[in-house]
Structure formats: C-alpha cells, structure tokens
Amino acid sequence: MIFFGKNDSGALAMALMLLLTHWAQPACGQTSSAHTRVEAALQALDATDLDEDWYFAMEVVDGDELQQIESDPTRPPYERRTLLTVNGEAPDADRLAQFADAEKKRIDDQRDGPRGYVPMVDIATLELLAAPAGDEIYAFVPQVQKLEEDREHLRGELLMDAQSGWIRQLEIYNTETLSPAFSVSVDTFRLTLDFNEVHGENLIQSLQSHTVGKAGFLKSFDSKVHIRFSDFRRR
C-alpha cells in the first residue's frame, strides 16, 4: 500500500507510516481454536494479491488534496498504478515523476520484508473482548519490526464476522509516545483498515491513518490520510 504526501511534513509522516507498518516475522506458539480461526481469516486476506489479480481504483484524501489513482494488473509492476488527477486536474510532469518514485519505493519495500496481514498480528496475544450478535472483537499486540522496543506501547483490535469467518476491520494504535527513529517522536498513531465482500472475496474497502508527532526539536507533523478502494474487477 502506498501513501503520498504533498509537502515536507506530509512526506515525513508518510515515511513514518511505512516504517511503522513494516511487520516483524510472526511468533510461533500453540493457538486455541479461536486463534486458529483468526489466523485462517488473515491467511485468506493474504491469499488475495490486489496488484497481481485485480483492476481497481483508489481515491486518496491527504489533507486538502484529493488524488484519483487506477491500478491495472497487466502492466509491469512499477507501472501498475497510474495517478490520474490531483484535485480534479491532470498532474504535471514533476508530480508524475514523484508518483513513479514513490511507487518504486513501495514495491521495493514490499520485496525487502514481510508483507500481508498475517505478520502484523501476534496470534499468541489474541484476547476476545466482546461477541456482539454475529461478530467477534479481539485485542492483540501488533508485530512491527522497527518498533520492537516500543512493542508494549502498541495495541490492535480485530473485528471478525463470526458466521463467514471474514475479517471486517483491523485497527492499530499507540498507547504511549513512540520513537521509530532518532529524534523522531510519534504522539498519535492510528491505522484503520476496513474490508468487505467483493465478487466472492474479502477485499479492502478503505484505509485511514492519523499520525501526529515531531522530528527534531522544531518540526511537527499532523497527517491524516483516507484511502477508498472501488471499481474492483478480477483480472
């Protein structure tokens, strides 16, 4: 998944988002029946490769900027996603170059480390919080490779449809200030992923992130990004 910042503070916040969502390798251990079902639901999400198997559209709201993007799985990997418009207008050459560079980094980063939903959830830490009609809500400790020392300051929640066994929402947030890099502090981090059925598969529908913090002593950032996915067509 890719995020795009339109200014220095936005770019910094998006870089932090990528850093914070670089998952660690999953821990090993025995699991209960409920844990096994949750792990199977995460594996089902990972079995779907959006970039390889689906045409889709993305609407990215980053502050006061709106980007329209389309993805074509038949194109070469670095060229699959195309930036169509920025605030309703065609992007200029510089913006297209920035987009291409960000796409290359996104794909290269995916190749360099664990990807998908299974690595982000420490199955051994799953705890049933509630079971409203038809749903199960679990708490878990996220696995983030670059934040092992801040592990106790991260929490996750997972909403699963008990009947279908499909995950409907994943959310990760911090409970204390995080330090993902030297002289960088993150006071607020919240990532929310929503899923729903599309053509018989459980696909991502939206992603929302909010990151607030400081880099160094003076530079502050407060970034909100909302990505909506639509127009899915199987390859």
C-alpha positions as CSV (number, residue, x, y, z in Angstrom):
1,M,0.0,0.0,0.0
2,I,1.2,3.5,-0.8
3,F,0.7,6.9,0.8
4,F,1.6,10.2,-0.9
5,G,2.5,13.4,0.9
6,K,2.2,16.8,-0.8
7,N,4.7,18.7,1.3
8,D,7.7,18.1,3.6
9,S,5.7,17.3,6.7
10,G,3.3,15.1,4.8
11,A,6.1,13.2,3.2
12,L,7.8,12.7,6.6
13,A,4.5,11.4,8.1
14,M,4.1,9.0,5.2
15,A,7.6,7.8,5.6
16,L,6.9,7.1,9.2
17,M,3.7,5.2,8.3
18,L,5.7,2.9,6.0
19,L,8.2,2.4,8.8
20,L,5.6,1.7,11.4
21,T,3.8,-0.8,9.1
22,H,6.9,-2.9,8.3
23,W,5.8,-6.1,10.1
24,A,8.0,-8.4,12.1
25,Q,8.1,-12.1,11.5
26,P,5.2,-13.9,13.2
27,A,5.9,-15.5,16.5
28,C,5.5,-19.2,16.9
29,G,3.4,-20.9,19.6
30,Q,0.3,-23.0,20.3
31,T,-3.1,-21.5,19.4
32,S,-6.6,-22.1,20.6
33,S,-9.5,-22.9,18.2
34,A,-10.4,-19.2,18.1
35,H,-6.8,-18.2,17.4
36,T,-6.7,-20.8,14.6
37,R,-9.9,-19.3,13.0
38,V,-8.5,-15.7,13.2
39,E,-5.2,-16.9,11.7
40,A,-7.1,-18.6,8.8
41,A,-9.1,-15.4,8.2
42,L,-5.8,-13.4,8.0
43,Q,-4.4,-16.0,5.6
44,A,-7.5,-15.6,3.4
45,L,-6.8,-11.9,3.2
46,D,-3.2,-12.6,2.2
47,A,-4.3,-15.1,-0.4
48,T,-5.6,-12.1,-2.4
49,D,-3.0,-10.1,-4.2
50,L,-4.6,-6.8,-5.3
51,D,-1.8,-5.7,-7.5
52,E,-1.5,-9.0,-9.3
53,D,-5.1,-10.1,-9.6
54,W,-7.4,-7.1,-9.7
55,Y,-8.2,-3.9,-11.5
56,F,-9.3,-1.2,-9.0
57,A,-9.5,2.5,-8.3
58,M,-8.1,4.5,-5.4
59,E,-9.3,7.8,-4.0
60,V,-6.6,9.3,-1.7
61,V,-7.5,12.2,0.5
62,D,-4.4,13.7,2.1
63,G,-5.3,16.8,4.0
64,D,-6.9,19.2,1.4
65,E,-5.7,17.2,-1.6
66,L,-7.6,14.6,-3.5
67,Q,-5.9,12.1,-5.8
68,Q,-7.5,9.7,-8.2
69,I,-5.5,6.6,-9.0
70,E,-6.2,3.5,-11.1
71,S,-4.4,0.1,-11.0
72,D,-4.0,-2.3,-13.9
73,P,-2.6,-5.7,-13.1
74,T,-1.5,-6.3,-16.7
75,R,1.1,-3.6,-16.6
76,P,4.7,-4.0,-15.3
77,P,5.0,-3.8,-11.5
78,Y,6.4,-0.3,-11.3
79,E,3.7,1.0,-13.8
80,R,0.6,-0.7,-12.5
81,R,-0.8,2.3,-10.6
82,T,-1.4,5.5,-12.5
83,L,-2.0,8.9,-11.0
84,L,-5.0,10.3,-13.0
85,T,-5.8,13.6,-11.3
86,V,-4.9,15.8,-8.4
87,N,-7.7,17.9,-7.1
88,G,-9.6,17.2,-10.4
89,E,-6.7,18.3,-12.6
90,A,-4.2,16.3,-14.6
91,P,-0.8,16.1,-12.7
92,D,2.2,17.8,-14.2
93,A,5.4,16.1,-15.1
94,D,7.1,16.7,-11.8
95,R,4.2,15.2,-9.9
96,L,4.1,12.2,-12.1
97,A,7.8,11.7,-11.5
98,Q,7.2,11.9,-7.7
99,F,4.5,9.4,-8.0
100,A,6.6,7.0,-10.0
101,D,9.4,7.3,-7.5
102,A,7.0,6.5,-4.6
103,E,5.6,3.5,-6.4
104,K,9.1,2.1,-7.0
105,K,9.9,2.5,-3.3
106,R,6.6,0.9,-2.3
107,I,7.3,-2.2,-4.4
108,D,10.9,-2.4,-3.4
109,D,10.0,-2.2,0.3
110,Q,7.5,-5.0,-0.1
111,R,10.2,-7.2,-1.5
112,D,12.6,-6.5,1.3
113,G,10.5,-7.6,4.3
114,P,7.4,-9.5,5.5
115,R,4.2,-8.4,3.8
116,G,0.5,-9.0,4.3
117,Y,-1.8,-9.3,7.3
118,V,-0.6,-12.5,9.0
119,P,2.8,-11.0,10.1
120,M,1.1,-7.9,11.7
121,V,-0.9,-9.9,14.3
122,D,0.8,-11.8,17.1
123,I,-1.7,-14.6,17.3
124,A,-0.5,-15.7,20.7
125,T,-1.6,-12.4,22.2
126,L,-5.2,-12.6,20.8
127,E,-7.9,-11.9,23.5
128,L,-11.6,-11.9,22.9
129,L,-13.0,-8.6,24.0
130,A,-16.6,-8.9,23.0
131,A,-19.0,-11.0,21.0
132,P,-21.9,-8.9,19.8
133,A,-24.5,-10.6,17.6
134,G,-22.8,-12.1,14.7
135,D,-19.3,-10.6,15.4
136,E,-16.2,-11.3,17.5
137,I,-13.9,-8.5,18.6
138,Y,-10.3,-9.4,19.5
139,A,-7.5,-7.4,21.0
140,F,-3.9,-8.2,20.0
141,V,-0.3,-6.9,20.2
142,P,0.9,-5.8,16.7
143,Q,4.2,-7.0,15.4
144,V,6.2,-4.1,14.0
145,Q,9.8,-4.9,13.1
146,K,11.1,-1.4,13.6
147,L,9.3,-0.9,17.0
148,E,10.2,-4.0,19.0
149,E,11.4,-1.8,21.8
150,D,8.1,0.1,21.8
151,R,6.0,-3.1,21.5
152,E,4.3,-2.6,24.8
153,H,3.0,0.8,23.6
154,L,1.1,-0.6,20.6
155,R,-2.3,-2.2,20.6
156,G,-4.5,-3.7,17.9
157,E,-8.2,-4.7,17.6
158,L,-9.7,-7.0,15.1
159,L,-13.4,-7.4,14.1
160,M,-14.4,-10.7,12.6
161,D,-17.8,-11.8,11.2
162,A,-18.4,-15.0,13.2
163,Q,-20.6,-16.6,10.5
164,S,-18.4,-16.1,7.5
165,G,-15.1,-16.1,9.3
166,W,-14.1,-13.0,7.4
167,I,-12.3,-10.1,9.0
168,R,-14.2,-6.8,8.7
169,Q,-11.8,-4.4,10.4
170,L,-8.3,-4.2,11.7
171,E,-7.1,-1.3,13.8
172,I,-3.7,-0.5,15.3
173,Y,-3.0,2.4,17.6
174,N,-0.4,3.6,20.2
175,T,-1.0,4.0,23.9
176,E,2.3,5.9,24.6
177,T,4.7,8.0,22.6
178,L,6.6,6.0,20.0
179,S,10.2,6.6,18.9
180,P,10.5,5.0,15.4
181,A,13.8,6.8,14.5
182,F,16.4,9.0,16.1
183,S,15.0,12.4,17.2
184,V,11.5,11.4,16.0
185,S,8.6,11.0,18.4
186,V,5.1,9.9,17.4
187,D,2.4,11.0,19.9
188,T,-0.6,9.7,17.9
189,F,-0.6,6.7,15.5
190,R,-3.8,5.1,14.4
191,L,-4.3,2.9,11.4
192,T,-7.8,1.5,10.5
193,L,-8.4,-1.0,7.7
194,D,-12.0,-1.9,6.6
195,F,-12.9,-4.9,4.5
196,N,-16.0,-6.3,2.7
197,E,-17.1,-8.9,0.2
198,V,-16.5,-8.1,-3.5
199,H,-17.2,-10.8,-6.1
200,G,-17.0,-13.5,-3.5
201,E,-13.7,-12.4,-1.9
202,N,-12.9,-10.3,1.2
203,L,-11.2,-7.2,-0.1
204,I,-10.0,-3.9,1.4
205,Q,-12.5,-1.1,1.2
206,S,-10.8,1.8,3.0
207,L,-7.7,2.7,4.9
208,Q,-7.5,5.6,7.3
209,S,-4.4,6.8,9.1
210,H,-3.6,9.6,11.6
211,T,0.0,10.3,12.6
212,V,1.0,13.2,14.9
213,G,4.5,13.9,16.2
214,K,7.7,15.7,16.0
215,A,11.0,15.4,14.1
216,G,13.9,17.0,15.9
217,F,13.1,19.9,18.3
218,L,11.0,22.1,16.0
219,K,9.4,20.3,13.1
220,S,5.9,19.0,13.9
221,F,3.6,16.9,11.7
222,D,-0.1,16.1,11.8
223,S,-1.1,13.9,8.9
224,K,-4.5,12.4,8.1
225,V,-4.9,10.2,5.1
226,H,-8.0,8.4,3.9
227,I,-7.8,5.9,1.0
228,R,-11.0,4.4,-0.6
229,F,-10.9,1.4,-2.9
230,S,-13.5,0.8,-5.5
231,D,-14.3,-0.5,-9.0
232,F,-12.8,-3.9,-8.5
233,R,-12.6,-6.2,-11.5
234,R,-10.9,-9.5,-11.5
235,R,-8.0,-9.9,-13.9
